[in-house]
Amino acid sequence: MTLEPAPSRSVEVRSLVVEAAVELFSERGFEATSVDDLARAAGLSRSTYFRQVGGKEDAVFADHPPLIEELGAWMDEQPSDPWTTVCAASERVFAHLSEDLELARRRYAVVGGVQALRDREIVTERRYEQLFSGHLRRTVPGLEPVDAIGFAALVTATHNHFLRQAVRSDGDGDRTTSARVTERYAQALDRALAMVRLRFGVGSPADAESDAGRGRASHPADDAGPAAGADLTAGSGRVPDPTPAPGQVVVASFPTTMPSGEVLRRVRQALESNSP
Protein backbone atom coordinates (compact mmCIF):
# COMPACT_ATOMS: atom_id res chain seq x y z
CA MET A 1 0.00 0.00 0.00
CA THR A 2 1.39 3.38 -0.98
CA LEU A 3 1.51 6.08 1.65
CA GLU A 4 -0.22 9.15 0.23
CA PRO A 5 0.56 12.64 1.52
CA ALA A 6 -2.39 14.45 3.04
CA PRO A 7 -1.29 18.07 3.27
CA SER A 8 -3.59 20.73 4.65
CA ARG A 9 -4.30 23.98 2.87
CA SER A 10 -1.52 25.60 4.93
CA VAL A 11 1.07 23.10 3.71
CA GLU A 12 -0.16 23.45 0.12
CA VAL A 13 0.14 27.27 0.23
CA ARG A 14 3.62 27.05 1.71
CA SER A 15 4.55 24.57 -1.02
CA LEU A 16 3.71 27.23 -3.61
CA VAL A 17 6.12 29.57 -1.83
CA VAL A 18 8.79 26.85 -1.99
CA GLU A 19 8.24 26.32 -5.71
CA ALA A 20 8.47 30.05 -6.44
CA ALA A 21 11.64 30.40 -4.35
CA VAL A 22 13.33 27.40 -5.97
CA GLU A 23 12.52 28.79 -9.41
CA LEU A 24 13.94 32.23 -8.63
CA PHE A 25 17.04 30.94 -6.87
CA SER A 26 17.71 28.59 -9.79
CA GLU A 27 17.35 31.34 -12.38
CA ARG A 28 18.90 34.35 -10.63
CA GLY A 29 20.92 32.90 -7.79
CA PHE A 30 20.36 33.26 -4.08
CA GLU A 31 22.18 36.57 -3.59
CA ALA A 32 20.53 38.25 -6.58
CA THR A 33 17.01 37.40 -5.42
CA SER A 34 15.33 39.80 -3.01
CA VAL A 35 12.54 39.22 -0.52
CA ASP A 36 10.36 41.47 -2.69
CA ASP A 37 11.01 39.13 -5.62
CA LEU A 38 10.04 36.12 -3.53
CA ALA A 39 6.88 37.74 -2.18
CA ARG A 40 5.79 38.86 -5.64
CA ALA A 41 6.41 35.44 -7.16
CA ALA A 42 4.41 33.78 -4.38
CA GLY A 43 1.54 36.24 -4.74
CA LEU A 44 2.06 37.74 -1.27
CA SER A 45 2.62 41.24 0.01
CA ARG A 46 6.00 41.94 1.57
CA SER A 47 4.50 42.18 5.07
CA THR A 48 2.49 38.98 4.62
CA TYR A 49 5.57 37.18 3.35
CA PHE A 50 7.62 38.17 6.40
CA ARG A 51 4.77 37.22 8.73
CA GLN A 52 4.02 33.82 7.16
CA VAL A 53 7.41 32.76 5.77
CA GLY A 54 10.21 34.76 7.39
CA GLY A 55 13.51 35.65 5.76
CA LYS A 56 15.01 34.69 2.43
CA GLU A 57 16.66 31.59 3.92
CA ASP A 58 13.25 30.31 5.05
CA ALA A 59 11.65 30.33 1.61
CA VAL A 60 12.76 26.90 0.36
CA PHE A 61 11.75 25.33 3.70
CA ALA A 62 8.43 27.16 4.05
CA ASP A 63 6.40 23.95 3.91
CA HIS A 64 8.11 22.37 6.90
CA PRO A 65 6.72 24.40 9.88
CA PRO A 66 3.03 23.62 9.16
CA LEU A 67 3.95 20.03 8.28
CA ILE A 68 5.75 19.58 11.61
CA GLU A 69 2.79 21.08 13.47
CA GLU A 70 0.32 18.78 11.72
CA LEU A 71 2.53 15.74 12.27
CA GLY A 72 2.64 16.46 16.00
CA ALA A 73 -1.17 16.52 16.19
CA TRP A 74 -1.44 13.40 14.02
CA MET A 75 1.03 11.44 16.14
CA ASP A 76 -0.82 12.30 19.34
CA GLU A 77 -4.01 10.83 17.85
CA GLN A 78 -2.49 7.45 16.96
CA PRO A 79 -3.53 4.55 19.24
CA SER A 80 -0.67 2.25 18.23
CA ASP A 81 2.75 1.86 19.77
CA PRO A 82 4.78 5.11 19.72
CA TRP A 83 7.83 3.63 17.98
CA THR A 84 5.85 2.64 14.89
CA THR A 85 4.00 5.96 15.02
CA VAL A 86 7.31 7.84 14.78
CA CYS A 87 8.34 5.72 11.79
CA ALA A 88 4.96 6.27 10.12
CA ALA A 89 5.32 10.02 10.65
CA SER A 90 8.72 9.92 8.96
CA GLU A 91 7.15 8.13 6.00
CA ARG A 92 4.51 10.85 5.76
CA VAL A 93 7.30 13.42 5.51
CA PHE A 94 8.89 11.37 2.73
CA ALA A 95 5.57 11.20 0.89
CA HIS A 96 5.18 14.98 1.03
CA LEU A 97 8.73 15.82 -0.01
CA SER A 98 8.84 13.28 -2.84
CA GLU A 99 5.35 13.91 -4.20
CA ASP A 100 6.85 16.24 -6.83
CA LEU A 101 10.22 14.61 -7.40
CA GLU A 102 11.38 17.16 -9.97
CA LEU A 103 10.75 20.00 -7.52
CA ALA A 104 12.57 18.00 -4.85
CA ARG A 105 15.55 17.67 -7.19
CA ARG A 106 15.63 21.40 -7.92
CA ARG A 107 15.31 22.24 -4.23
CA TYR A 108 18.16 19.85 -3.42
CA ALA A 109 20.38 21.52 -6.03
CA VAL A 110 19.58 25.02 -4.75
CA VAL A 111 20.20 24.13 -1.10
CA GLY A 112 23.44 22.35 -1.91
CA GLY A 113 24.86 25.45 -3.56
CA VAL A 114 24.22 27.97 -0.77
CA GLN A 115 25.83 27.67 2.67
CA ALA A 116 23.08 29.68 4.38
CA LEU A 117 20.48 27.24 3.05
CA ARG A 118 22.53 24.21 4.09
CA ASP A 119 22.70 25.64 7.60
CA ARG A 120 18.92 26.16 7.62
CA GLU A 121 18.44 22.60 6.38
CA ILE A 122 20.33 21.28 9.41
CA VAL A 123 18.10 23.33 11.72
CA THR A 124 15.00 21.95 9.99
CA GLU A 125 16.20 18.35 10.33
CA ARG A 126 16.83 18.98 14.00
CA ARG A 127 13.18 20.06 14.44
CA TYR A 128 12.00 16.68 13.17
CA GLU A 129 14.32 14.89 15.58
CA GLN A 130 12.93 16.96 18.44
CA LEU A 131 9.36 16.22 17.32
CA PHE A 132 10.00 12.47 17.26
CA SER A 133 12.00 12.25 20.48
CA GLY A 134 9.45 14.45 22.27
CA HIS A 135 6.63 12.13 21.24
CA LEU A 136 8.51 9.09 22.54
CA ARG A 137 9.31 10.72 25.87
CA ARG A 138 5.66 11.72 26.36
CA THR A 139 4.22 8.32 25.45
CA VAL A 140 6.82 6.01 27.01
CA PRO A 141 7.11 7.05 30.68
CA GLY A 142 10.50 6.27 32.12
CA LEU A 143 12.20 6.15 28.75
CA GLU A 144 15.82 7.24 28.98
CA PRO A 145 16.40 10.48 27.02
CA VAL A 146 19.31 8.90 25.16
CA ASP A 147 16.98 6.16 23.84
CA ALA A 148 14.40 8.69 22.61
CA ILE A 149 17.07 10.90 21.05
CA GLY A 150 18.92 7.96 19.50
CA PHE A 151 15.80 6.45 17.94
CA ALA A 152 14.61 9.82 16.62
CA ALA A 153 18.02 10.62 15.15
CA LEU A 154 18.29 7.22 13.45
CA VAL A 155 14.78 7.49 11.98
CA THR A 156 15.53 10.99 10.68
CA ALA A 157 18.89 9.97 9.22
CA THR A 158 17.33 6.92 7.55
CA HIS A 159 14.59 9.07 6.04
CA ASN A 160 17.13 11.60 4.75
CA HIS A 161 19.26 8.86 3.20
CA PHE A 162 16.43 7.44 1.11
CA LEU A 163 15.05 10.85 0.18
CA ARG A 164 18.47 11.87 -1.12
CA GLN A 165 18.77 8.57 -2.98
CA ALA A 166 15.45 9.28 -4.69
CA VAL A 167 16.46 12.84 -5.54
CA ARG A 168 19.82 11.76 -6.93
CA SER A 169 18.35 8.94 -9.02
CA ASP A 170 18.24 9.28 -12.79
CA GLY A 171 15.07 10.90 -14.06
CA ASP A 172 13.83 12.42 -17.28
CA GLY A 173 11.03 14.48 -15.76
CA ASP A 174 8.31 12.02 -16.78
CA ARG A 175 5.69 11.86 -14.03
CA THR A 176 5.12 8.13 -14.45
CA THR A 177 8.83 7.42 -14.12
CA SER A 178 9.11 9.74 -11.13
CA ALA A 179 6.18 8.00 -9.45
CA ARG A 180 7.85 4.62 -9.88
CA VAL A 181 11.11 5.97 -8.45
CA THR A 182 9.30 7.48 -5.49
CA GLU A 183 7.43 4.26 -4.77
CA ARG A 184 10.61 2.19 -4.97
CA TYR A 185 12.42 4.35 -2.44
CA ALA A 186 9.32 4.63 -0.25
CA GLN A 187 9.25 0.85 0.02
CA ALA A 188 12.98 0.77 0.75
CA LEU A 189 12.47 3.36 3.50
CA ASP A 190 9.65 1.31 5.00
CA ARG A 191 11.85 -1.80 5.18
CA ALA A 192 14.77 0.18 6.60
CA LEU A 193 12.60 1.70 9.34
CA ALA A 194 11.43 -1.79 10.26
CA MET A 195 15.10 -2.68 10.70
CA VAL A 196 15.57 0.41 12.87
CA ARG A 197 12.81 -0.84 15.17
CA LEU A 198 14.48 -4.24 15.28
CA ARG A 199 17.80 -2.65 16.20
CA PHE A 200 16.12 -0.95 19.16
CA GLY A 201 14.33 -4.13 20.19
CA VAL A 202 10.85 -2.74 19.49
CA GLY A 203 10.07 -4.44 16.16
CA SER A 204 9.64 -7.92 14.74
CA PRO A 205 11.50 -9.78 11.97
CA ALA A 206 8.20 -10.34 10.14
CA ASP A 207 7.71 -6.57 10.05
CA ALA A 208 11.11 -6.07 8.44
CA GLU A 209 10.53 -8.75 5.82
CA SER A 210 7.10 -7.61 4.69
CA ASP A 211 5.78 -4.59 2.83
CA ALA A 212 2.32 -5.19 4.26
CA GLY A 213 0.79 -2.35 6.20
CA ARG A 214 2.87 0.51 4.78
CA GLY A 215 1.60 3.88 5.85
CA ARG A 216 -0.18 2.57 8.94
CA ALA A 217 0.72 3.68 12.41
CA SER A 218 -0.20 0.30 13.86
CA HIS A 219 2.32 -2.48 14.29
CA PRO A 220 1.57 -5.97 12.92
CA ALA A 221 2.00 -7.46 16.40
CA ASP A 222 -0.65 -5.11 17.78
CA ASP A 223 -3.41 -7.15 16.12
CA ALA A 224 -3.28 -9.45 19.12
CA GLY A 225 -4.34 -6.70 21.51
CA PRO A 226 -2.51 -4.80 24.24
CA ALA A 227 -2.19 -7.71 26.66
CA ALA A 228 -1.48 -10.46 24.17
CA GLY A 229 1.80 -10.96 22.41
CA ALA A 230 4.44 -13.07 20.78
CA ASP A 231 7.29 -14.93 22.37
CA LEU A 232 10.88 -13.77 22.30
CA THR A 233 11.79 -16.13 19.46
CA ALA A 234 9.49 -14.12 17.21
CA GLY A 235 11.41 -11.01 18.16
CA SER A 236 8.40 -9.02 19.26
CA GLY A 237 9.23 -8.88 22.97
CA ARG A 238 5.66 -8.96 24.19
CA VAL A 239 3.87 -10.68 27.04
CA PRO A 240 3.24 -14.25 25.85
CA ASP A 241 -0.12 -15.90 25.28
CA PRO A 242 -2.32 -17.23 26.65
CA THR A 243 -3.68 -14.22 28.48
CA PRO A 244 -3.50 -14.97 32.20
CA ALA A 245 -6.57 -14.89 34.36
CA PRO A 246 -6.85 -12.06 36.88
CA GLY A 247 -4.57 -12.64 39.87
CA GLN A 248 -2.20 -14.98 38.08
CA VAL A 249 1.49 -14.30 37.62
CA VAL A 250 2.52 -12.60 34.37
CA VAL A 251 5.84 -13.82 32.96
CA ALA A 252 7.30 -11.69 30.17
CA SER A 253 10.44 -11.82 28.07
CA PHE A 254 11.89 -9.00 26.02
CA PRO A 255 14.91 -8.47 23.75
CA THR A 256 17.91 -7.15 25.65
CA THR A 257 18.09 -4.28 23.16
CA MET A 258 14.63 -2.97 24.11
CA PRO A 259 14.82 0.32 26.06
CA SER A 260 13.87 -0.11 29.70
CA GLY A 261 11.15 2.52 29.37
CA GLU A 262 9.46 0.49 26.64
CA VAL A 263 9.70 -2.67 28.76
CA LEU A 264 7.93 -0.84 31.58
CA ARG A 265 5.28 0.51 29.18
CA ARG A 266 4.46 -2.96 27.85
CA VAL A 267 4.42 -4.61 31.26
CA ARG A 268 2.20 -1.83 32.63
CA GLN A 269 -0.10 -2.21 29.63
CA ALA A 270 -0.37 -5.97 30.21
CA LEU A 271 -1.01 -5.61 33.94
CA GLU A 272 -3.68 -2.95 33.43
CA SER A 273 -5.48 -5.03 30.83
CA ASN A 274 -5.56 -8.04 33.19
CA SER A 275 -6.55 -6.20 36.34
CA PRO A 276 -9.91 -7.29 37.82
Buried (B, 14 or more C-beta within 10 A) or exposed (E): EEBEBEBEEBBEBBBBBBBBBBBBBBEEEBEEBEBEBBBBBBEBEEEEBBEBBBEBBBBBBBBBBBBBBBBBEBBEEBEEBBBBBBBBBBBBBBBBBBBBBBBBBBBBEBBEEBEEBEEBBEEBBEBBBBBBBBBBBEBBEEBEEEBBBBBBBBBBEBBBBBBEBBBEBEBEEEEEBBBEBBBBBBBBBBBBBBBBBBBBBBBBBBBBEBEEBBBBBBBBBBEBEBBBBBBBEBBBBBBBEEBBEEEEEEEBEBBEEBBEBBBBBBBEBBEEEBEE
